[in-house]
Amino acid sequence: MAMEFLSRCASSSSSPCLAFFNVHLQHTISCRATVKSQVLPWNFPVVGFGRSTSLGTDGRGRIWGCSCGTNRGLLLRQLWRYHSSLSSASGMSSVCYRYVLKWKKYAGNFRRVRNAMEKFRHRFSVQLARVMVCVMLVMSVSSTFEDSPSWALTEENLLFLEAWRTIDRAYIDKNFNGQSWFRYRENALRNEPMNTREETYTAIKKMLATLDDPFTRFLEPEKFKSLQSGTQGALTGVGLSIGYRTAVDGPAGLVVVSAAPGGPAERAGITSGDVILAIDDITTESMGIYDAAERLQGPKGSSVQLTVQSGPSVKHLDLVREKVAINPVKSRICELPGSGDNSSKIGYIKLTSFNQKASGAVKDAIDSLRSNRVNAFVLDLRDNSGGLFPEGVEIAKIWLDKGVIVYICDSRGVRDIYDSDGSSTIAASEPLAVLVNKGTASASEILAGALKDNKRAVLFGEPTYGKGKIQSVFKLSDGSGLAVTVARYETPAHINIDKVGVIPDRPLPASFPKDGDGFCSCFEDPASACNVNRVQLFSR
């Protein structure tokens, strides 16, 4: 084996030199080298390190040597060697040329370097040994747990973990309300009973409760199906959309966001802004909106008792549940005063929800109104409590040929941007007014904010509800589901409307009607208290 060594030139001189040289080594060498006519004694115990190298064996190599005499100078003279032979305990070695450095000048530094290297090697070995011991212990403990029957995951455990992973990946707050989400998983698997499906559902609900987010919730299989049917256009209930109160004063309870046109609640006189104090004599003071929604829904023909506060008065109502078909769009033509070709026509579109049919229904309404030569549009979003987020985005694209629709944000800032490229636009040029109120929420607010901030429409009414968070629904393997808050949104002007709402450009008269017929009458009768002329409606 050929290596490069550090060795000391030991001689009669008091000025030892450090020699770097190549040597073909098989065993420890003790030799004398004859160079020209002088004899250089070498006794070099190996003290250092080396690297592999090839050695000439033809006997004509060069060597740079040192004088071990009394001049103490570093001689870098070339010495020619004639076939020098080095005898060792087991074989022959040939010496090639290298350089000899003055040892005395650097001896102290070398010793310090060598000592430091020895200390580092010792410490590194100790630390490496500790690391290896820790790794072996971890592997041993892990193997013990994996082999232990008590840690085998049951079907109920797997369902819980499926829900846990869904929250871990999708939930907006990656701090999980200030807790270690992984530690909660381990503690729950150890301590929460999950022997039956009901116990597993309870464990999942308990887990979600730690997030302190009323919009992130668990849905049993039948509730998940009910939610799906609602977004597809039909519900069995009383036709109410409810939300949490945003005002700090007033009675405790749940606020009515909107009442479905023609539904049992609207026929009983319940309107946006009324407060539901009790459902079947159970107070709503600490009731969640989804618990309340479940109590309002039920079999067709069954009854539910509501205690409702409307202004200063409190009403006790018995409502009969029925299937409320949610047709998301109603439209009509409002003809303003004029004669002949000078008359003006406005297309009125009432959008009541954002279900799967919403964007297609809006397109159909626009095409129908255009065929009757309308030259302006009014989009009524009052008492529209929202629905499917993608439908809100698609309807915004109908009116916008370009521009940002909404920014999707999480705890780290803007995560995604939805905008319009004009490919879905069919009504970007006609004058447009949008009507909003405190019952305008969620996807409705996304649409209203996009049209306002892009200066595509003038907003009339009152500040909207202020629900600036987005939920997505995830189906679990057993047919249950999770509604999870996945993001918050900002309008194109980077306004966070959560608990604030979209602020309209102008107010509407207090007596302004909410139905299409009443709306048109306000334009057709200049003497009406709710009259708004065309110039006021569409100009900024």
VEXDREN-2710 file (C-alpha; in Angstrom, 1 decimal):
% VEXDREN-2710
k/r/px/py/pz
1/MET/0.0/0.0/0.0
2/ALA/1.4/3.4/-1.0
3/MET/0.7/6.4/1.3
4/GLU/1.9/9.9/2.1
5/PHE/3.3/10.2/5.6
6/LEU/4.5/12.8/8.0
7/SER/7.7/11.8/9.7
8/ARG/10.6/13.4/11.5
9/CYS/14.2/13.5/10.3
10/ALA/16.1/12.3/13.3
11/SER/19.9/12.9/13.2
12/SER/22.7/14.2/15.1
13/SER/21.5/17.8/14.4
14/SER/19.6/19.7/17.0
15/SER/17.4/21.2/14.3
16/PRO/15.1/18.4/13.2
17/CYS/13.2/18.8/9.9
18/LEU/9.8/17.6/8.8
19/ALA/9.9/15.5/5.7
20/PHE/6.9/14.9/3.4
21/PHE/7.6/12.1/1.0
22/ASN/6.1/9.2/-0.8
23/VAL/7.0/5.7/0.3
24/HIS/5.9/2.3/-0.8
25/LEU/5.0/0.7/2.5
26/GLN/4.2/-2.8/3.6
27/HIS/5.3/-2.7/7.2
28/THR/7.0/-0.3/9.6
29/ILE/10.2/0.8/8.0
30/SER/13.6/1.3/9.6
31/CYS/16.3/2.0/7.0
32/ARG/19.3/3.9/5.9
33/ALA/19.3/5.7/2.5
34/THR/22.6/6.2/0.6
35/VAL/22.5/9.4/-1.5
36/LYS/25.6/10.2/-3.5
37/SER/28.5/9.9/-1.1
38/GLN/26.8/10.9/2.1
39/VAL/24.7/8.8/4.4
40/LEU/21.4/10.2/5.8
41/PRO/20.1/8.4/8.8
42/TRP/16.2/8.2/8.8
43/ASN/14.2/6.9/11.6
44/PHE/10.6/7.9/11.0
45/PRO/7.8/6.6/13.2
46/VAL/4.5/7.3/11.4
47/VAL/2.6/10.0/13.2
48/GLY/0.0/11.2/10.8
49/PHE/-2.1/10.6/7.8
50/GLY/-1.8/9.7/4.2
51/ARG/-3.2/9.3/0.8
52/SER/-2.6/6.7/-1.9
53/THR/-0.1/7.4/-4.5
54/SER/2.0/5.5/-7.2
55/LEU/5.7/5.2/-6.8
56/GLY/8.4/4.9/-9.4
57/THR/10.4/1.7/-9.0
58/ASP/13.1/2.3/-11.7
59/GLY/15.7/3.5/-9.2
60/ARG/16.0/6.9/-11.0
61/GLY/13.6/8.8/-8.8
62/ARG/14.4/12.2/-7.4
63/ILE/14.5/13.1/-3.7
64/TRP/14.5/16.5/-2.0
65/GLY/16.4/16.0/1.2
66/CYS/17.5/18.0/4.2
67/SER/20.8/18.5/5.8
68/CYS/20.9/17.4/9.4
69/GLY/24.1/19.2/10.0
70/THR/24.8/22.2/12.1
71/ASN/23.9/25.0/9.6
72/ARG/20.2/24.6/10.6
73/GLY/19.3/25.9/7.2
74/LEU/16.6/24.4/5.0
75/LEU/18.4/22.9/2.0
76/LEU/16.2/22.4/-1.0
77/ARG/18.9/20.9/-3.1
78/GLN/18.2/18.1/-5.5
79/LEU/19.9/14.9/-4.7
80/TRP/20.4/12.3/-7.3
81/ARG/20.0/8.8/-6.0
82/TYR/21.5/5.7/-7.6
83/HIS/19.3/2.8/-7.1
84/SER/18.9/3.2/-3.3
85/SER/17.6/0.2/-1.6
86/LEU/15.5/0.3/1.5
87/SER/15.3/-2.8/3.5
88/SER/12.3/-3.5/5.7
89/ALA/11.0/-6.3/7.7
90/SER/9.2/-7.8/4.8
91/GLY/10.1/-6.2/1.6
92/MET/11.5/-3.4/-0.6
93/SER/10.4/0.2/-0.8
94/SER/11.4/2.8/-3.3
95/VAL/11.6/6.5/-2.4
96/CYS/10.5/9.2/-4.9
97/TYR/11.1/13.0/-4.7
98/ARG/9.3/15.2/-2.2
99/TYR/10.0/18.3/-0.3
100/VAL/11.6/18.8/3.1
101/LEU/10.2/21.6/5.2
102/LYS/11.9/23.3/8.1
103/TRP/10.6/21.6/11.2
104/LYS/11.9/23.8/14.0
105/LYS/10.0/26.9/12.8
106/TYR/6.7/25.0/12.7
107/ALA/7.2/22.3/15.3
108/GLY/5.1/24.1/17.9
109/ASN/2.2/24.8/15.5
110/PHE/2.2/21.3/14.3
111/ARG/2.0/19.9/17.8
112/ARG/-0.9/22.2/18.6
113/VAL/-2.7/21.2/15.4
114/ARG/-2.0/17.5/16.1
115/ASN/-3.3/17.8/19.7
116/ALA/-6.4/19.6/18.4
117/MET/-7.0/16.9/15.9
118/GLU/-6.7/14.3/18.5
119/LYS/-9.1/16.1/20.8
120/PHE/-11.6/16.6/17.9
121/ARG/-11.3/12.9/16.9
122/HIS/-12.0/11.9/20.5
123/ARG/-15.0/14.2/20.9
124/PHE/-16.4/13.3/17.6
125/SER/-16.1/9.6/18.4
126/VAL/-18.0/10.1/21.7
127/GLN/-20.7/12.2/20.1
128/LEU/-21.1/9.7/17.3
129/ALA/-21.4/6.9/19.8
130/ARG/-24.1/8.8/21.7
131/VAL/-26.1/9.4/18.5
132/MET/-25.9/5.7/17.5
133/VAL/-27.1/4.6/20.9
134/CYS/-30.0/7.0/20.7
135/VAL/-30.9/5.8/17.2
136/MET/-30.8/2.2/18.4
137/LEU/-33.0/3.0/21.4
138/VAL/-35.6/4.8/19.2
139/MET/-35.6/1.9/16.8
140/SER/-36.0/-0.6/19.6
141/VAL/-38.9/1.3/21.2
142/SER/-40.6/1.8/17.8
143/SER/-40.2/-1.9/17.1
144/THR/-41.7/-2.7/20.5
145/PHE/-44.8/-0.5/19.8
146/GLU/-45.3/-1.9/16.3
147/ASP/-45.1/-5.4/17.5
148/SER/-47.4/-4.8/20.5
149/PRO/-51.0/-5.9/19.9
150/SER/-52.3/-3.1/22.1
151/TRP/-51.1/-0.5/19.5
152/ALA/-52.7/-2.1/16.5
153/LEU/-55.0/0.4/14.8
154/THR/-58.7/-0.5/14.7
155/GLU/-61.2/0.5/12.0
156/GLU/-62.5/3.2/14.4
157/ASN/-59.0/4.5/14.9
158/LEU/-58.5/4.7/11.1
159/LEU/-61.7/6.7/10.7
160/PHE/-60.5/9.1/13.4
161/LEU/-57.1/9.4/11.7
162/GLU/-58.8/10.1/8.4
163/ALA/-60.6/13.1/10.0
164/TRP/-57.4/14.2/11.7
165/ARG/-55.5/14.2/8.4
166/THR/-58.2/16.1/6.6
167/ILE/-58.0/18.9/9.2
168/ASP/-54.2/18.8/9.2
169/ARG/-54.0/19.3/5.4
170/ALA/-56.9/21.7/4.8
171/TYR/-57.5/23.8/7.9
172/ILE/-56.6/27.5/7.5
173/ASP/-54.9/27.9/10.9
174/LYS/-51.7/25.9/10.9
175/ASN/-51.2/26.7/14.6
176/PHE/-54.5/24.8/15.2
177/ASN/-55.7/27.3/17.8
178/GLY/-52.3/27.3/19.6
179/GLN/-52.0/23.5/20.1
180/SER/-49.7/20.7/18.9
181/TRP/-51.9/18.9/16.4
182/PHE/-49.6/15.9/16.3
183/ARG/-49.6/15.6/20.1
184/TYR/-53.4/15.8/20.2
185/ARG/-53.6/12.9/17.7
186/GLU/-51.3/10.7/19.9
187/ASN/-53.2/11.6/23.1
188/ALA/-56.6/11.0/21.5
189/LEU/-55.5/7.6/20.2
190/ARG/-54.3/6.6/23.7
191/ASN/-57.1/8.2/25.8
192/GLU/-60.3/8.6/23.8
193/PRO/-62.6/5.6/23.7
194/MET/-63.2/4.5/20.1
195/ASN/-64.8/1.1/20.4
196/THR/-68.0/2.0/18.5
197/ARG/-68.9/4.3/15.6
198/GLU/-70.7/6.7/18.0
199/GLU/-67.7/6.9/20.2
200/THR/-65.5/7.7/17.2
201/TYR/-67.9/10.4/16.1
202/THR/-67.8/11.9/19.6
203/ALA/-64.0/11.8/19.5
204/ILE/-64.0/13.6/16.1
205/LYS/-66.4/16.3/17.4
206/LYS/-64.3/16.8/20.5
207/MET/-61.2/17.2/18.3
208/LEU/-62.9/19.8/16.2
209/ALA/-64.1/21.7/19.3
210/THR/-60.5/22.4/20.2
211/LEU/-60.2/24.6/17.1
212/ASP/-62.9/27.0/18.5
213/ASP/-64.3/27.5/14.9
214/PRO/-68.1/27.3/14.6
215/PHE/-67.8/26.8/10.9
216/THR/-65.6/23.8/11.0
217/ARG/-67.9/20.9/12.0
218/PHE/-68.5/17.2/11.7
219/LEU/-71.4/15.8/9.6
220/GLU/-72.9/12.4/10.2
221/PRO/-73.8/10.5/7.0
222/GLU/-77.5/11.7/7.0
223/LYS/-76.5/15.3/7.6
224/PHE/-73.9/15.1/4.9
225/LYS/-76.5/13.9/2.4
226/SER/-78.8/16.7/3.5
227/LEU/-76.1/19.3/2.9
228/GLN/-75.5/17.9/-0.5
229/SER/-79.2/18.1/-1.4
230/GLY/-79.3/21.7/-0.3
231/THR/-76.5/22.7/-2.7
232/GLN/-78.2/20.8/-5.4
233/GLY/-81.4/22.8/-5.1
234/ALA/-83.9/21.4/-2.7
235/LEU/-84.4/21.3/1.1
236/THR/-87.2/20.1/3.5
237/GLY/-87.6/22.7/6.1
238/VAL/-89.1/26.2/6.7
239/GLY/-86.9/28.1/4.2
240/LEU/-84.7/30.0/6.6
241/SER/-81.0/30.9/6.4
242/ILE/-79.6/31.8/9.8
243/GLY/-76.3/33.2/11.1
244/TYR/-74.6/34.5/14.2
245/ARG/-75.4/37.9/15.5
246/THR/-72.7/40.5/14.6
247/ALA/-74.0/43.2/16.9
248/VAL/-72.9/43.3/20.5
249/ASP/-76.2/44.7/21.7
250/GLY/-79.7/43.4/21.3
251/PRO/-81.2/40.0/22.3
252/ALA/-79.2/36.8/22.5
253/GLY/-80.0/34.3/19.7
254/LEU/-79.5/33.5/16.1
255/VAL/-80.2/36.1/13.4
256/VAL/-82.2/35.5/10.3
257/VAL/-80.0/36.1/7.3
258/SER/-82.7/35.5/4.7
259/ALA/-86.1/33.8/4.2
260/ALA/-86.6/31.8/1.0
261/PRO/-89.2/33.5/-1.2
262/GLY/-92.5/31.7/-1.0
263/GLY/-91.3/29.5/1.9
264/PRO/-93.1/28.8/5.2
265/ALA/-91.0/31.3/7.1
266/GLU/-91.5/34.2/4.6
267/ARG/-95.3/33.5/4.5
268/ALA/-95.3/33.8/8.3
269/GLY/-93.7/37.2/8.1
270/ILE/-90.2/36.4/9.2
271/THR/-87.7/38.8/7.5
272/SER/-84.0/39.4/7.4
273/GLY/-82.7/40.7/10.7
274/ASP/-85.2/39.0/12.9
275/VAL/-83.8/37.1/15.9
276/ILE/-84.7/33.5/16.6
277/LEU/-84.9/33.2/20.4
278/ALA/-86.0/29.5/20.7
279/ILE/-86.7/26.4/18.5
280/ASP/-89.2/24.0/20.0
281/ASP/-88.8/25.8/23.3
282/ILE/-85.0/25.3/23.4
283/THR/-83.2/28.5/23.7
284/THR/-80.8/29.5/20.9
285/GLU/-78.6/31.6/23.2
286/SER/-75.7/29.1/23.1
287/MET/-76.9/27.1/20.1
288/GLY/-74.7/26.7/17.1
289/ILE/-76.0/27.7/13.7
290/TYR/-75.7/24.1/12.3
291/ASP/-77.4/22.6/15.3
292/ALA/-80.2/25.1/14.7
293/ALA/-80.3/24.3/11.0
294/GLU/-80.8/20.6/11.8
295/ARG/-83.6/21.4/14.2
296/LEU/-85.4/23.5/11.5
297/GLN/-85.2/20.7/9.0
298/GLY/-87.2/17.6/9.2
299/PRO/-89.8/15.4/7.5
300/LYS/-92.2/17.0/5.1
301/GLY/-95.5/17.9/6.9
302/SER/-94.0/17.9/10.5
303/SER/-94.2/21.1/12.5
304/VAL/-91.6/23.3/14.4
305/GLN/-92.3/26.0/16.9
306/LEU/-90.3/29.2/16.7
307/THR/-90.0/32.2/19.1
308/VAL/-88.9/35.1/17.0
309/GLN/-88.2/38.7/17.9
310/SER/-88.9/41.2/15.2
311/GLY/-88.1/44.7/16.3
312/PRO/-89.6/45.3/19.8
313/SER/-92.2/42.5/19.4
314/VAL/-91.8/38.8/20.1
315/LYS/-93.8/36.3/18.1
316/HIS/-94.6/32.6/18.7
317/LEU/-95.0/30.8/15.4
318/ASP/-95.9/27.2/14.4
319/LEU/-94.5/26.4/11.0
320/VAL/-95.1/23.3/8.9
321/ARG/-92.0/22.0/7.1
322/GLU/-92.2/21.5/3.4
323/LYS/-89.9/20.9/0.5
324/VAL/-88.5/24.2/-0.5
325/ALA/-87.4/24.2/-4.1
326/ILE/-84.6/26.6/-4.4
327/ASN/-84.8/28.2/-7.8
328/PRO/-81.9/30.5/-7.6
329/VAL/-82.9/33.1/-10.2
330/LYS/-86.0/35.2/-10.9
331/SER/-86.0/37.9/-13.5
332/ARG/-88.3/40.4/-15.1
333/ILE/-88.3/43.6/-17.3
334/CYS/-88.8/47.0/-15.8
335/GLU/-89.9/49.6/-18.4
336/LEU/-89.1/53.2/-17.5
337/PRO/-91.4/56.1/-18.6
338/GLY/-90.9/57.3/-22.1
339/SER/-92.5/57.1/-25.5
340/GLY/-91.6/54.8/-28.4
341/ASP/-88.0/54.3/-29.0
342/ASN/-87.1/56.7/-26.2
343/SER/-88.4/54.3/-23.5
344/SER/-85.8/52.5/-21.4
345/LYS/-85.8/48.9/-20.3
346/ILE/-84.0/47.5/-17.3
347/GLY/-83.4/43.8/-16.7
348/TYR/-84.0/42.9/-13.1
349/ILE/-82.3/39.7/-11.8
350/LYS/-83.0/38.3/-8.4
351/LEU/-80.3/35.8/-7.3
352/THR/-81.4/34.0/-4.1
353/SER/-78.7/31.4/-3.6
354/PHE/-75.5/29.9/-5.1
355/ASN/-76.3/26.3/-5.7
356/GLN/-75.1/24.2/-8.6
357/LYS/-77.6/25.8/-10.9
358/ALA/-76.9/29.4/-10.1
359/SER/-74.4/30.5/-12.8
360/GLY/-76.3/28.7/-15.6
361/ALA/-79.5/30.3/-14.5
362/VAL/-78.0/33.8/-14.5
363/LYS/-76.7/33.3/-18.0
364/ASP/-80.2/32.2/-19.1
365/ALA/-81.8/35.2/-17.5
366/ILE/-79.4/37.6/-19.2
367/ASP/-80.0/36.0/-22.6
368/SER/-83.8/36.1/-22.1
369/LEU/-83.7/39.8/-21.0
370/ARG/-81.5/40.8/-23.9
371/SER/-83.9/39.2/-26.4
372/ASN/-86.4/41.8/-25.1
373/ARG/-83.9/44.6/-25.7
374/VAL/-83.0/45.6/-22.2
375/ASN/-80.1/48.1/-22.1
376/ALA/-79.1/47.9/-18.4
377/PHE/-79.2/45.4/-15.5
378/VAL/-80.0/45.3/-11.8
379/LEU/-78.6/42.3/-9.8
380/ASP/-80.4/41.9/-6.5
381/LEU/-78.3/40.0/-3.9
382/ARG/-80.4/41.1/-0.9
383/ASP/-81.0/38.2/1.6
384/ASN/-78.8/35.9/-0.4
385/SER/-76.8/34.0/2.2
386/GLY/-74.4/32.5/-0.2
387/GLY/-73.7/28.9/-1.1
388/LEU/-71.1/27.3/-3.3
389/PHE/-67.9/29.4/-3.7
390/PRO/-67.1/28.3/-7.3
391/GLU/-70.6/29.5/-8.4
392/GLY/-69.9/33.0/-7.0
393/VAL/-66.6/33.1/-8.9
394/GLU/-68.3/31.9/-12.2
395/ILE/-71.1/34.5/-11.9
396/ALA/-68.5/37.3/-11.4
397/LYS/-66.8/36.1/-14.6
398/ILE/-70.1/36.7/-16.5
399/TRP/-70.0/40.4/-15.7
400/LEU/-66.2/41.0/-15.7
401/ASP/-64.0/40.7/-18.9
402/LYS/-60.8/41.2/-16.8
403/GLY/-59.7/41.8/-13.3
404/VAL/-59.2/40.0/-10.0
405/ILE/-62.3/38.5/-8.5
406/VAL/-61.0/37.4/-5.1
407/TYR/-57.8/36.8/-3.2
408/ILE/-57.7/33.5/-1.2
409/CYS/-55.6/33.9/1.9
410/ASP/-54.4/31.8/4.8
411/SER/-52.3/32.6/7.9
412/ARG/-49.2/33.3/5.7
413/GLY/-51.0/35.7/3.3
414/VAL/-52.3/35.4/-0.3
415/ARG/-52.4/31.8/-1.3
416/ASP/-54.4/32.0/-4.6
417/ILE/-56.0/34.5/-6.9
418/TYR/-59.2/34.1/-8.9
419/ASP/-59.5/36.4/-11.8
420/SER/-61.4/36.8/-15.1
421/ASP/-59.8/36.4/-18.5
422/GLY/-62.9/37.2/-20.5
423/SER/-63.6/33.7/-21.7
424/SER/-66.9/33.4/-19.7
425/THR/-67.9/37.0/-20.0
426/ILE/-71.3/37.7/-21.7
427/ALA/-72.3/41.0/-20.1
428/ALA/-69.4/43.3/-19.6
429/SER/-70.7/46.5/-21.2
430/GLU/-74.2/47.3/-20.1
431/PRO/-74.7/49.5/-17.0
432/LEU/-75.1/47.4/-13.8
433/ALA/-76.4/48.1/-10.3
434/VAL/-76.1/45.7/-7.4
435/LEU/-78.5/45.7/-4.4
436/VAL/-77.2/44.4/-1.1
437/ASN/-78.3/44.3/2.6
438/LYS/-77.3/42.7/5.9
439/GLY/-78.7/39.4/4.6
440/THR/-76.1/39.4/1.8
441/ALA/-73.4/36.9/2.9
442/SER/-70.5/34.6/1.9
443/ALA/-70.4/34.0/-1.9
444/SER/-72.8/36.9/-2.4
445/GLU/-70.2/39.2/-0.7
446/ILE/-67.5/37.8/-3.0
447/LEU/-69.5/38.7/-6.0
448/ALA/-70.5/42.1/-4.7
449/GLY/-67.0/43.0/-3.7
450/ALA/-65.6/41.9/-7.0
451/LEU/-68.1/44.0/-9.0
452/LYS/-67.5/47.1/-6.8
453/ASP/-63.7/47.1/-6.6
454/ASN/-63.4/46.6/-10.3
455/LYS/-65.8/49.5/-10.8
456/ARG/-68.1/47.3/-12.9
457/ALA/-71.2/48.1/-10.8
458/VAL/-72.6/50.6/-8.4
459/LEU/-73.6/49.0/-5.0
460/PHE/-76.8/50.2/-3.3
461/GLY/-78.2/49.2/0.1
462/GLU/-76.6/48.6/3.5
463/PRO/-73.4/46.9/4.7
464/THR/-73.5/43.2/4.1
465/TYR/-73.3/40.4/6.7
466/GLY/-69.5/40.0/6.8
467/LYS/-68.7/36.3/6.5
468/GLY/-65.1/36.4/5.1
469/LYS/-64.2/32.7/5.5
470/ILE/-64.5/29.9/3.1
471/GLN/-65.4/26.3/3.9
472/SER/-64.9/23.2/1.9
473/VAL/-66.8/19.9/2.4
474/PHE/-64.8/16.7/2.6
475/LYS/-66.4/13.2/2.5
476/LEU/-65.0/10.5/4.8
477/SER/-64.8/6.8/4.0
478/ASP/-68.0/5.9/6.0
479/GLY/-70.2/8.4/4.3
480/SER/-69.9/11.1/7.0
481/GLY/-68.1/14.4/6.2
482/LEU/-66.3/17.4/7.5
483/ALA/-67.0/21.1/6.7
484/VAL/-63.6/22.8/7.1
485/THR/-62.6/26.4/7.1
486/VAL/-59.9/26.3/4.5
487/ALA/-59.2/30.0/3.8
488/ARG/-60.4/33.6/4.2
489/TYR/-60.8/35.9/1.3
490/GLU/-60.1/39.5/0.5
491/THR/-61.8/41.6/-2.2
492/PRO/-59.8/42.8/-5.2
493/ALA/-58.9/46.0/-3.1
494/HIS/-57.4/43.7/-0.4
495/ILE/-60.3/44.4/2.0
496/ASN/-60.9/41.7/4.6
497/ILE/-64.7/41.8/5.1
498/ASP/-65.0/39.3/7.9
499/LYS/-67.4/40.7/10.5
500/VAL/-67.3/44.0/8.6
501/GLY/-69.1/43.3/5.3
502/VAL/-69.0/45.1/1.9
503/ILE/-69.9/48.7/2.2
504/PRO/-72.2/49.9/-0.6
505/ASP/-71.7/53.1/-2.6
506/ARG/-75.1/54.5/-1.8
507/PRO/-78.0/53.7/0.4
508/LEU/-81.5/52.7/-0.8
509/PRO/-84.7/54.3/0.4
510/ALA/-86.0/52.7/3.6
511/SER/-89.2/51.7/1.8
512/PHE/-87.5/50.1/-1.2
513/PRO/-89.3/46.7/-1.9
514/LYS/-87.5/43.4/-2.1
515/ASP/-89.6/41.7/-4.8
516/GLY/-89.4/42.2/-8.6
517/ASP/-92.9/43.7/-9.0
518/GLY/-92.3/46.2/-6.2
519/PHE/-88.9/47.1/-7.6
520/CYS/-90.3/47.9/-11.0
521/SER/-93.0/50.1/-9.5
522/CYS/-90.4/52.3/-7.9
523/PHE/-89.1/53.2/-11.4
524/GLU/-92.4/53.4/-13.2
525/ASP/-94.0/55.8/-10.7
526/PRO/-92.0/59.0/-10.2
527/ALA/-94.2/60.0/-7.3
528/SER/-93.4/56.8/-5.3
529/ALA/-91.5/57.2/-2.1
530/CYS/-89.1/54.6/-3.3
531/ASN/-88.5/56.1/-6.7
532/VAL/-84.9/56.0/-8.0
533/ASN/-84.4/57.3/-11.5
534/ARG/-82.0/55.7/-14.0
535/VAL/-79.3/58.3/-13.7
536/GLN/-79.2/57.9/-9.9
537/LEU/-79.1/54.1/-10.3
538/PHE/-76.2/53.7/-12.6
539/SER/-74.0/56.8/-12.1
540/ARG/-71.2/57.0/-9.6
END
